[in-house]
Amino acid sequence: MPTRSEVDPLDVPRPILPSLYILIRDEDGGFRFRLVGTRLAEIFGRDVTGKRLEEVLRDGALTNALRSYDTIIKMGKPSHSRALYFPASGEDPFLYQRLTLPLGTQAQTTHLLGALLLQREDLPYVTYADVEAREVVTISDRVETMLA
């Protein structure tokens, strides 16, 4: 697995950069956003850089994210998921896809690099295929439903 220093978010194709995030694990086992793209700030309604996951997500969304991120760290393998997100604000739910990649050493995952692609009527939907015509690596597809 690559280390965090080997991955520069600026090397990511420009249209995907606003959808990127990097999480670090705090000493107490929680997660904190180290980097948050502008697209995610739109989704959350604010810049959540430096915020703990518990400050950003609630209820089923938080439980789902913690379970997923804990599994990625434990297994040291990428994860792809599709889910329905129910915003705490009461807005209409929307579908999203999340790709999360572990970064660190063979012995320890130190960071999680993720990208969130969503489908909402008020925000344009971008897929990786739209960004660049490259061979797509399929990671096991897991459908999750988040309950608010």
Contacts in CASP RR format, 6 or more apart in sequence:
PFRMAT RR
TARGET T0000
AUTHOR 0000-0000-0000
METHOD contacts of the structure
MODEL  1
MPTRSEVDPLDVPRPILPSLYILIRDEDGGFRFRLVGTRLAEIFGRDVTG
KRLEEVLRDGALTNALRSYDTIIKMGKPSHSRALYFPASGEDPFLYQRLT
LPLGTQAQTTHLLGALLLQREDLPYVTYADVEAREVVTISDRVETMLA
1 76 0 8 1.000
1 102 0 8 1.000
1 103 0 8 1.000
1 104 0 8 1.000
1 105 0 8 1.000
1 106 0 8 1.000
1 109 0 8 1.000
2 103 0 8 1.000
2 104 0 8 1.000
3 103 0 8 1.000
3 104 0 8 1.000
3 105 0 8 1.000
3 110 0 8 1.000
4 22 0 8 1.000
4 103 0 8 1.000
4 104 0 8 1.000
4 110 0 8 1.000
4 111 0 8 1.000
6 103 0 8 1.000
7 103 0 8 1.000
7 113 0 8 1.000
9 17 0 8 1.000
9 20 0 8 1.000
9 22 0 8 1.000
9 35 0 8 1.000
9 113 0 8 1.000
10 17 0 8 1.000
12 20 0 8 1.000
13 131 0 8 1.000
13 132 0 8 1.000
15 126 0 8 1.000
15 130 0 8 1.000
15 131 0 8 1.000
16 115 0 8 1.000
16 126 0 8 1.000
16 128 0 8 1.000
16 131 0 8 1.000
17 37 0 8 1.000
18 37 0 8 1.000
18 38 0 8 1.000
18 39 0 8 1.000
18 40 0 8 1.000
19 37 0 8 1.000
19 39 0 8 1.000
19 40 0 8 1.000
19 115 0 8 1.000
19 116 0 8 1.000
19 117 0 8 1.000
19 126 0 8 1.000
20 35 0 8 1.000
20 37 0 8 1.000
20 40 0 8 1.000
20 113 0 8 1.000
20 114 0 8 1.000
20 115 0 8 1.000
21 33 0 8 1.000
21 35 0 8 1.000
21 36 0 8 1.000
21 37 0 8 1.000
21 40 0 8 1.000
21 113 0 8 1.000
21 114 0 8 1.000
21 115 0 8 1.000
21 116 0 8 1.000
22 33 0 8 1.000
22 34 0 8 1.000
22 35 0 8 1.000
22 111 0 8 1.000
22 112 0 8 1.000
22 113 0 8 1.000
22 114 0 8 1.000
23 31 0 8 1.000
23 32 0 8 1.000
23 33 0 8 1.000
23 34 0 8 1.000
23 53 0 8 1.000
23 69 0 8 1.000
23 111 0 8 1.000
23 112 0 8 1.000
23 114 0 8 1.000
24 31 0 8 1.000
24 32 0 8 1.000
24 34 0 8 1.000
24 110 0 8 1.000
24 111 0 8 1.000
24 112 0 8 1.000
25 31 0 8 1.000
25 32 0 8 1.000
25 73 0 8 1.000
25 109 0 8 1.000
25 110 0 8 1.000
26 32 0 8 1.000
26 52 0 8 1.000
30 52 0 8 1.000
30 53 0 8 1.000
30 54 0 8 1.000
30 66 0 8 1.000
31 52 0 8 1.000
31 53 0 8 1.000
31 65 0 8 1.000
31 66 0 8 1.000
31 69 0 8 1.000
31 112 0 8 1.000
32 50 0 8 1.000
32 51 0 8 1.000
32 52 0 8 1.000
32 53 0 8 1.000
33 48 0 8 1.000
33 49 0 8 1.000
33 50 0 8 1.000
33 51 0 8 1.000
33 52 0 8 1.000
33 53 0 8 1.000
33 56 0 8 1.000
34 49 0 8 1.000
34 50 0 8 1.000
34 111 0 8 1.000
35 49 0 8 1.000
36 44 0 8 1.000
36 47 0 8 1.000
36 48 0 8 1.000
36 49 0 8 1.000
39 116 0 8 1.000
39 123 0 8 1.000
40 48 0 8 1.000
40 116 0 8 1.000
41 47 0 8 1.000
41 48 0 8 1.000
42 123 0 8 1.000
43 116 0 8 1.000
43 118 0 8 1.000
43 123 0 8 1.000
44 56 0 8 1.000
48 55 0 8 1.000
48 56 0 8 1.000
53 62 0 8 1.000
53 65 0 8 1.000
53 66 0 8 1.000
53 69 0 8 1.000
54 62 0 8 1.000
57 65 0 8 1.000
58 88 0 8 1.000
58 148 0 8 1.000
59 88 0 8 1.000
59 147 0 8 1.000
59 148 0 8 1.000
60 146 0 8 1.000
60 147 0 8 1.000
60 148 0 8 1.000
61 85 0 8 1.000
61 86 0 8 1.000
61 88 0 8 1.000
61 146 0 8 1.000
61 148 0 8 1.000
64 83 0 8 1.000
64 144 0 8 1.000
64 146 0 8 1.000
68 79 0 8 1.000
68 81 0 8 1.000
68 98 0 8 1.000
68 100 0 8 1.000
68 144 0 8 1.000
69 100 0 8 1.000
69 112 0 8 1.000
71 79 0 8 1.000
72 78 0 8 1.000
72 79 0 8 1.000
72 100 0 8 1.000
72 102 0 8 1.000
72 109 0 8 1.000
72 112 0 8 1.000
73 102 0 8 1.000
73 109 0 8 1.000
73 112 0 8 1.000
76 102 0 8 1.000
76 109 0 8 1.000
77 102 0 8 1.000
78 99 0 8 1.000
78 100 0 8 1.000
78 101 0 8 1.000
78 102 0 8 1.000
78 139 0 8 1.000
79 98 0 8 1.000
79 99 0 8 1.000
79 100 0 8 1.000
79 139 0 8 1.000
79 142 0 8 1.000
80 97 0 8 1.000
80 98 0 8 1.000
80 99 0 8 1.000
80 100 0 8 1.000
80 138 0 8 1.000
80 139 0 8 1.000
80 140 0 8 1.000
80 141 0 8 1.000
80 142 0 8 1.000
81 97 0 8 1.000
81 98 0 8 1.000
81 142 0 8 1.000
81 143 0 8 1.000
81 144 0 8 1.000
82 95 0 8 1.000
82 96 0 8 1.000
82 97 0 8 1.000
82 98 0 8 1.000
82 141 0 8 1.000
82 142 0 8 1.000
82 143 0 8 1.000
82 144 0 8 1.000
83 95 0 8 1.000
83 96 0 8 1.000
83 98 0 8 1.000
83 143 0 8 1.000
83 144 0 8 1.000
83 145 0 8 1.000
83 146 0 8 1.000
84 93 0 8 1.000
84 94 0 8 1.000
84 95 0 8 1.000
84 145 0 8 1.000
84 146 0 8 1.000
85 93 0 8 1.000
85 94 0 8 1.000
85 95 0 8 1.000
85 96 0 8 1.000
85 118 0 8 1.000
85 146 0 8 1.000
86 93 0 8 1.000
86 146 0 8 1.000
86 147 0 8 1.000
86 148 0 8 1.000
87 93 0 8 1.000
87 94 0 8 1.000
88 148 0 8 1.000
94 118 0 8 1.000
94 119 0 8 1.000
94 120 0 8 1.000
95 118 0 8 1.000
95 119 0 8 1.000
96 116 0 8 1.000
96 117 0 8 1.000
96 118 0 8 1.000
96 119 0 8 1.000
97 116 0 8 1.000
97 117 0 8 1.000
97 118 0 8 1.000
98 114 0 8 1.000
98 115 0 8 1.000
98 116 0 8 1.000
98 117 0 8 1.000
99 114 0 8 1.000
99 115 0 8 1.000
99 117 0 8 1.000
99 139 0 8 1.000
100 112 0 8 1.000
100 113 0 8 1.000
100 114 0 8 1.000
101 112 0 8 1.000
101 113 0 8 1.000
101 114 0 8 1.000
102 109 0 8 1.000
102 111 0 8 1.000
102 112 0 8 1.000
103 109 0 8 1.000
103 110 0 8 1.000
103 111 0 8 1.000
103 112 0 8 1.000
103 113 0 8 1.000
104 110 0 8 1.000
104 111 0 8 1.000
117 125 0 8 1.000
117 126 0 8 1.000
117 127 0 8 1.000
117 128 0 8 1.000
118 125 0 8 1.000
119 125 0 8 1.000
128 134 0 8 1.000
128 136 0 8 1.000
129 136 0 8 1.000
END
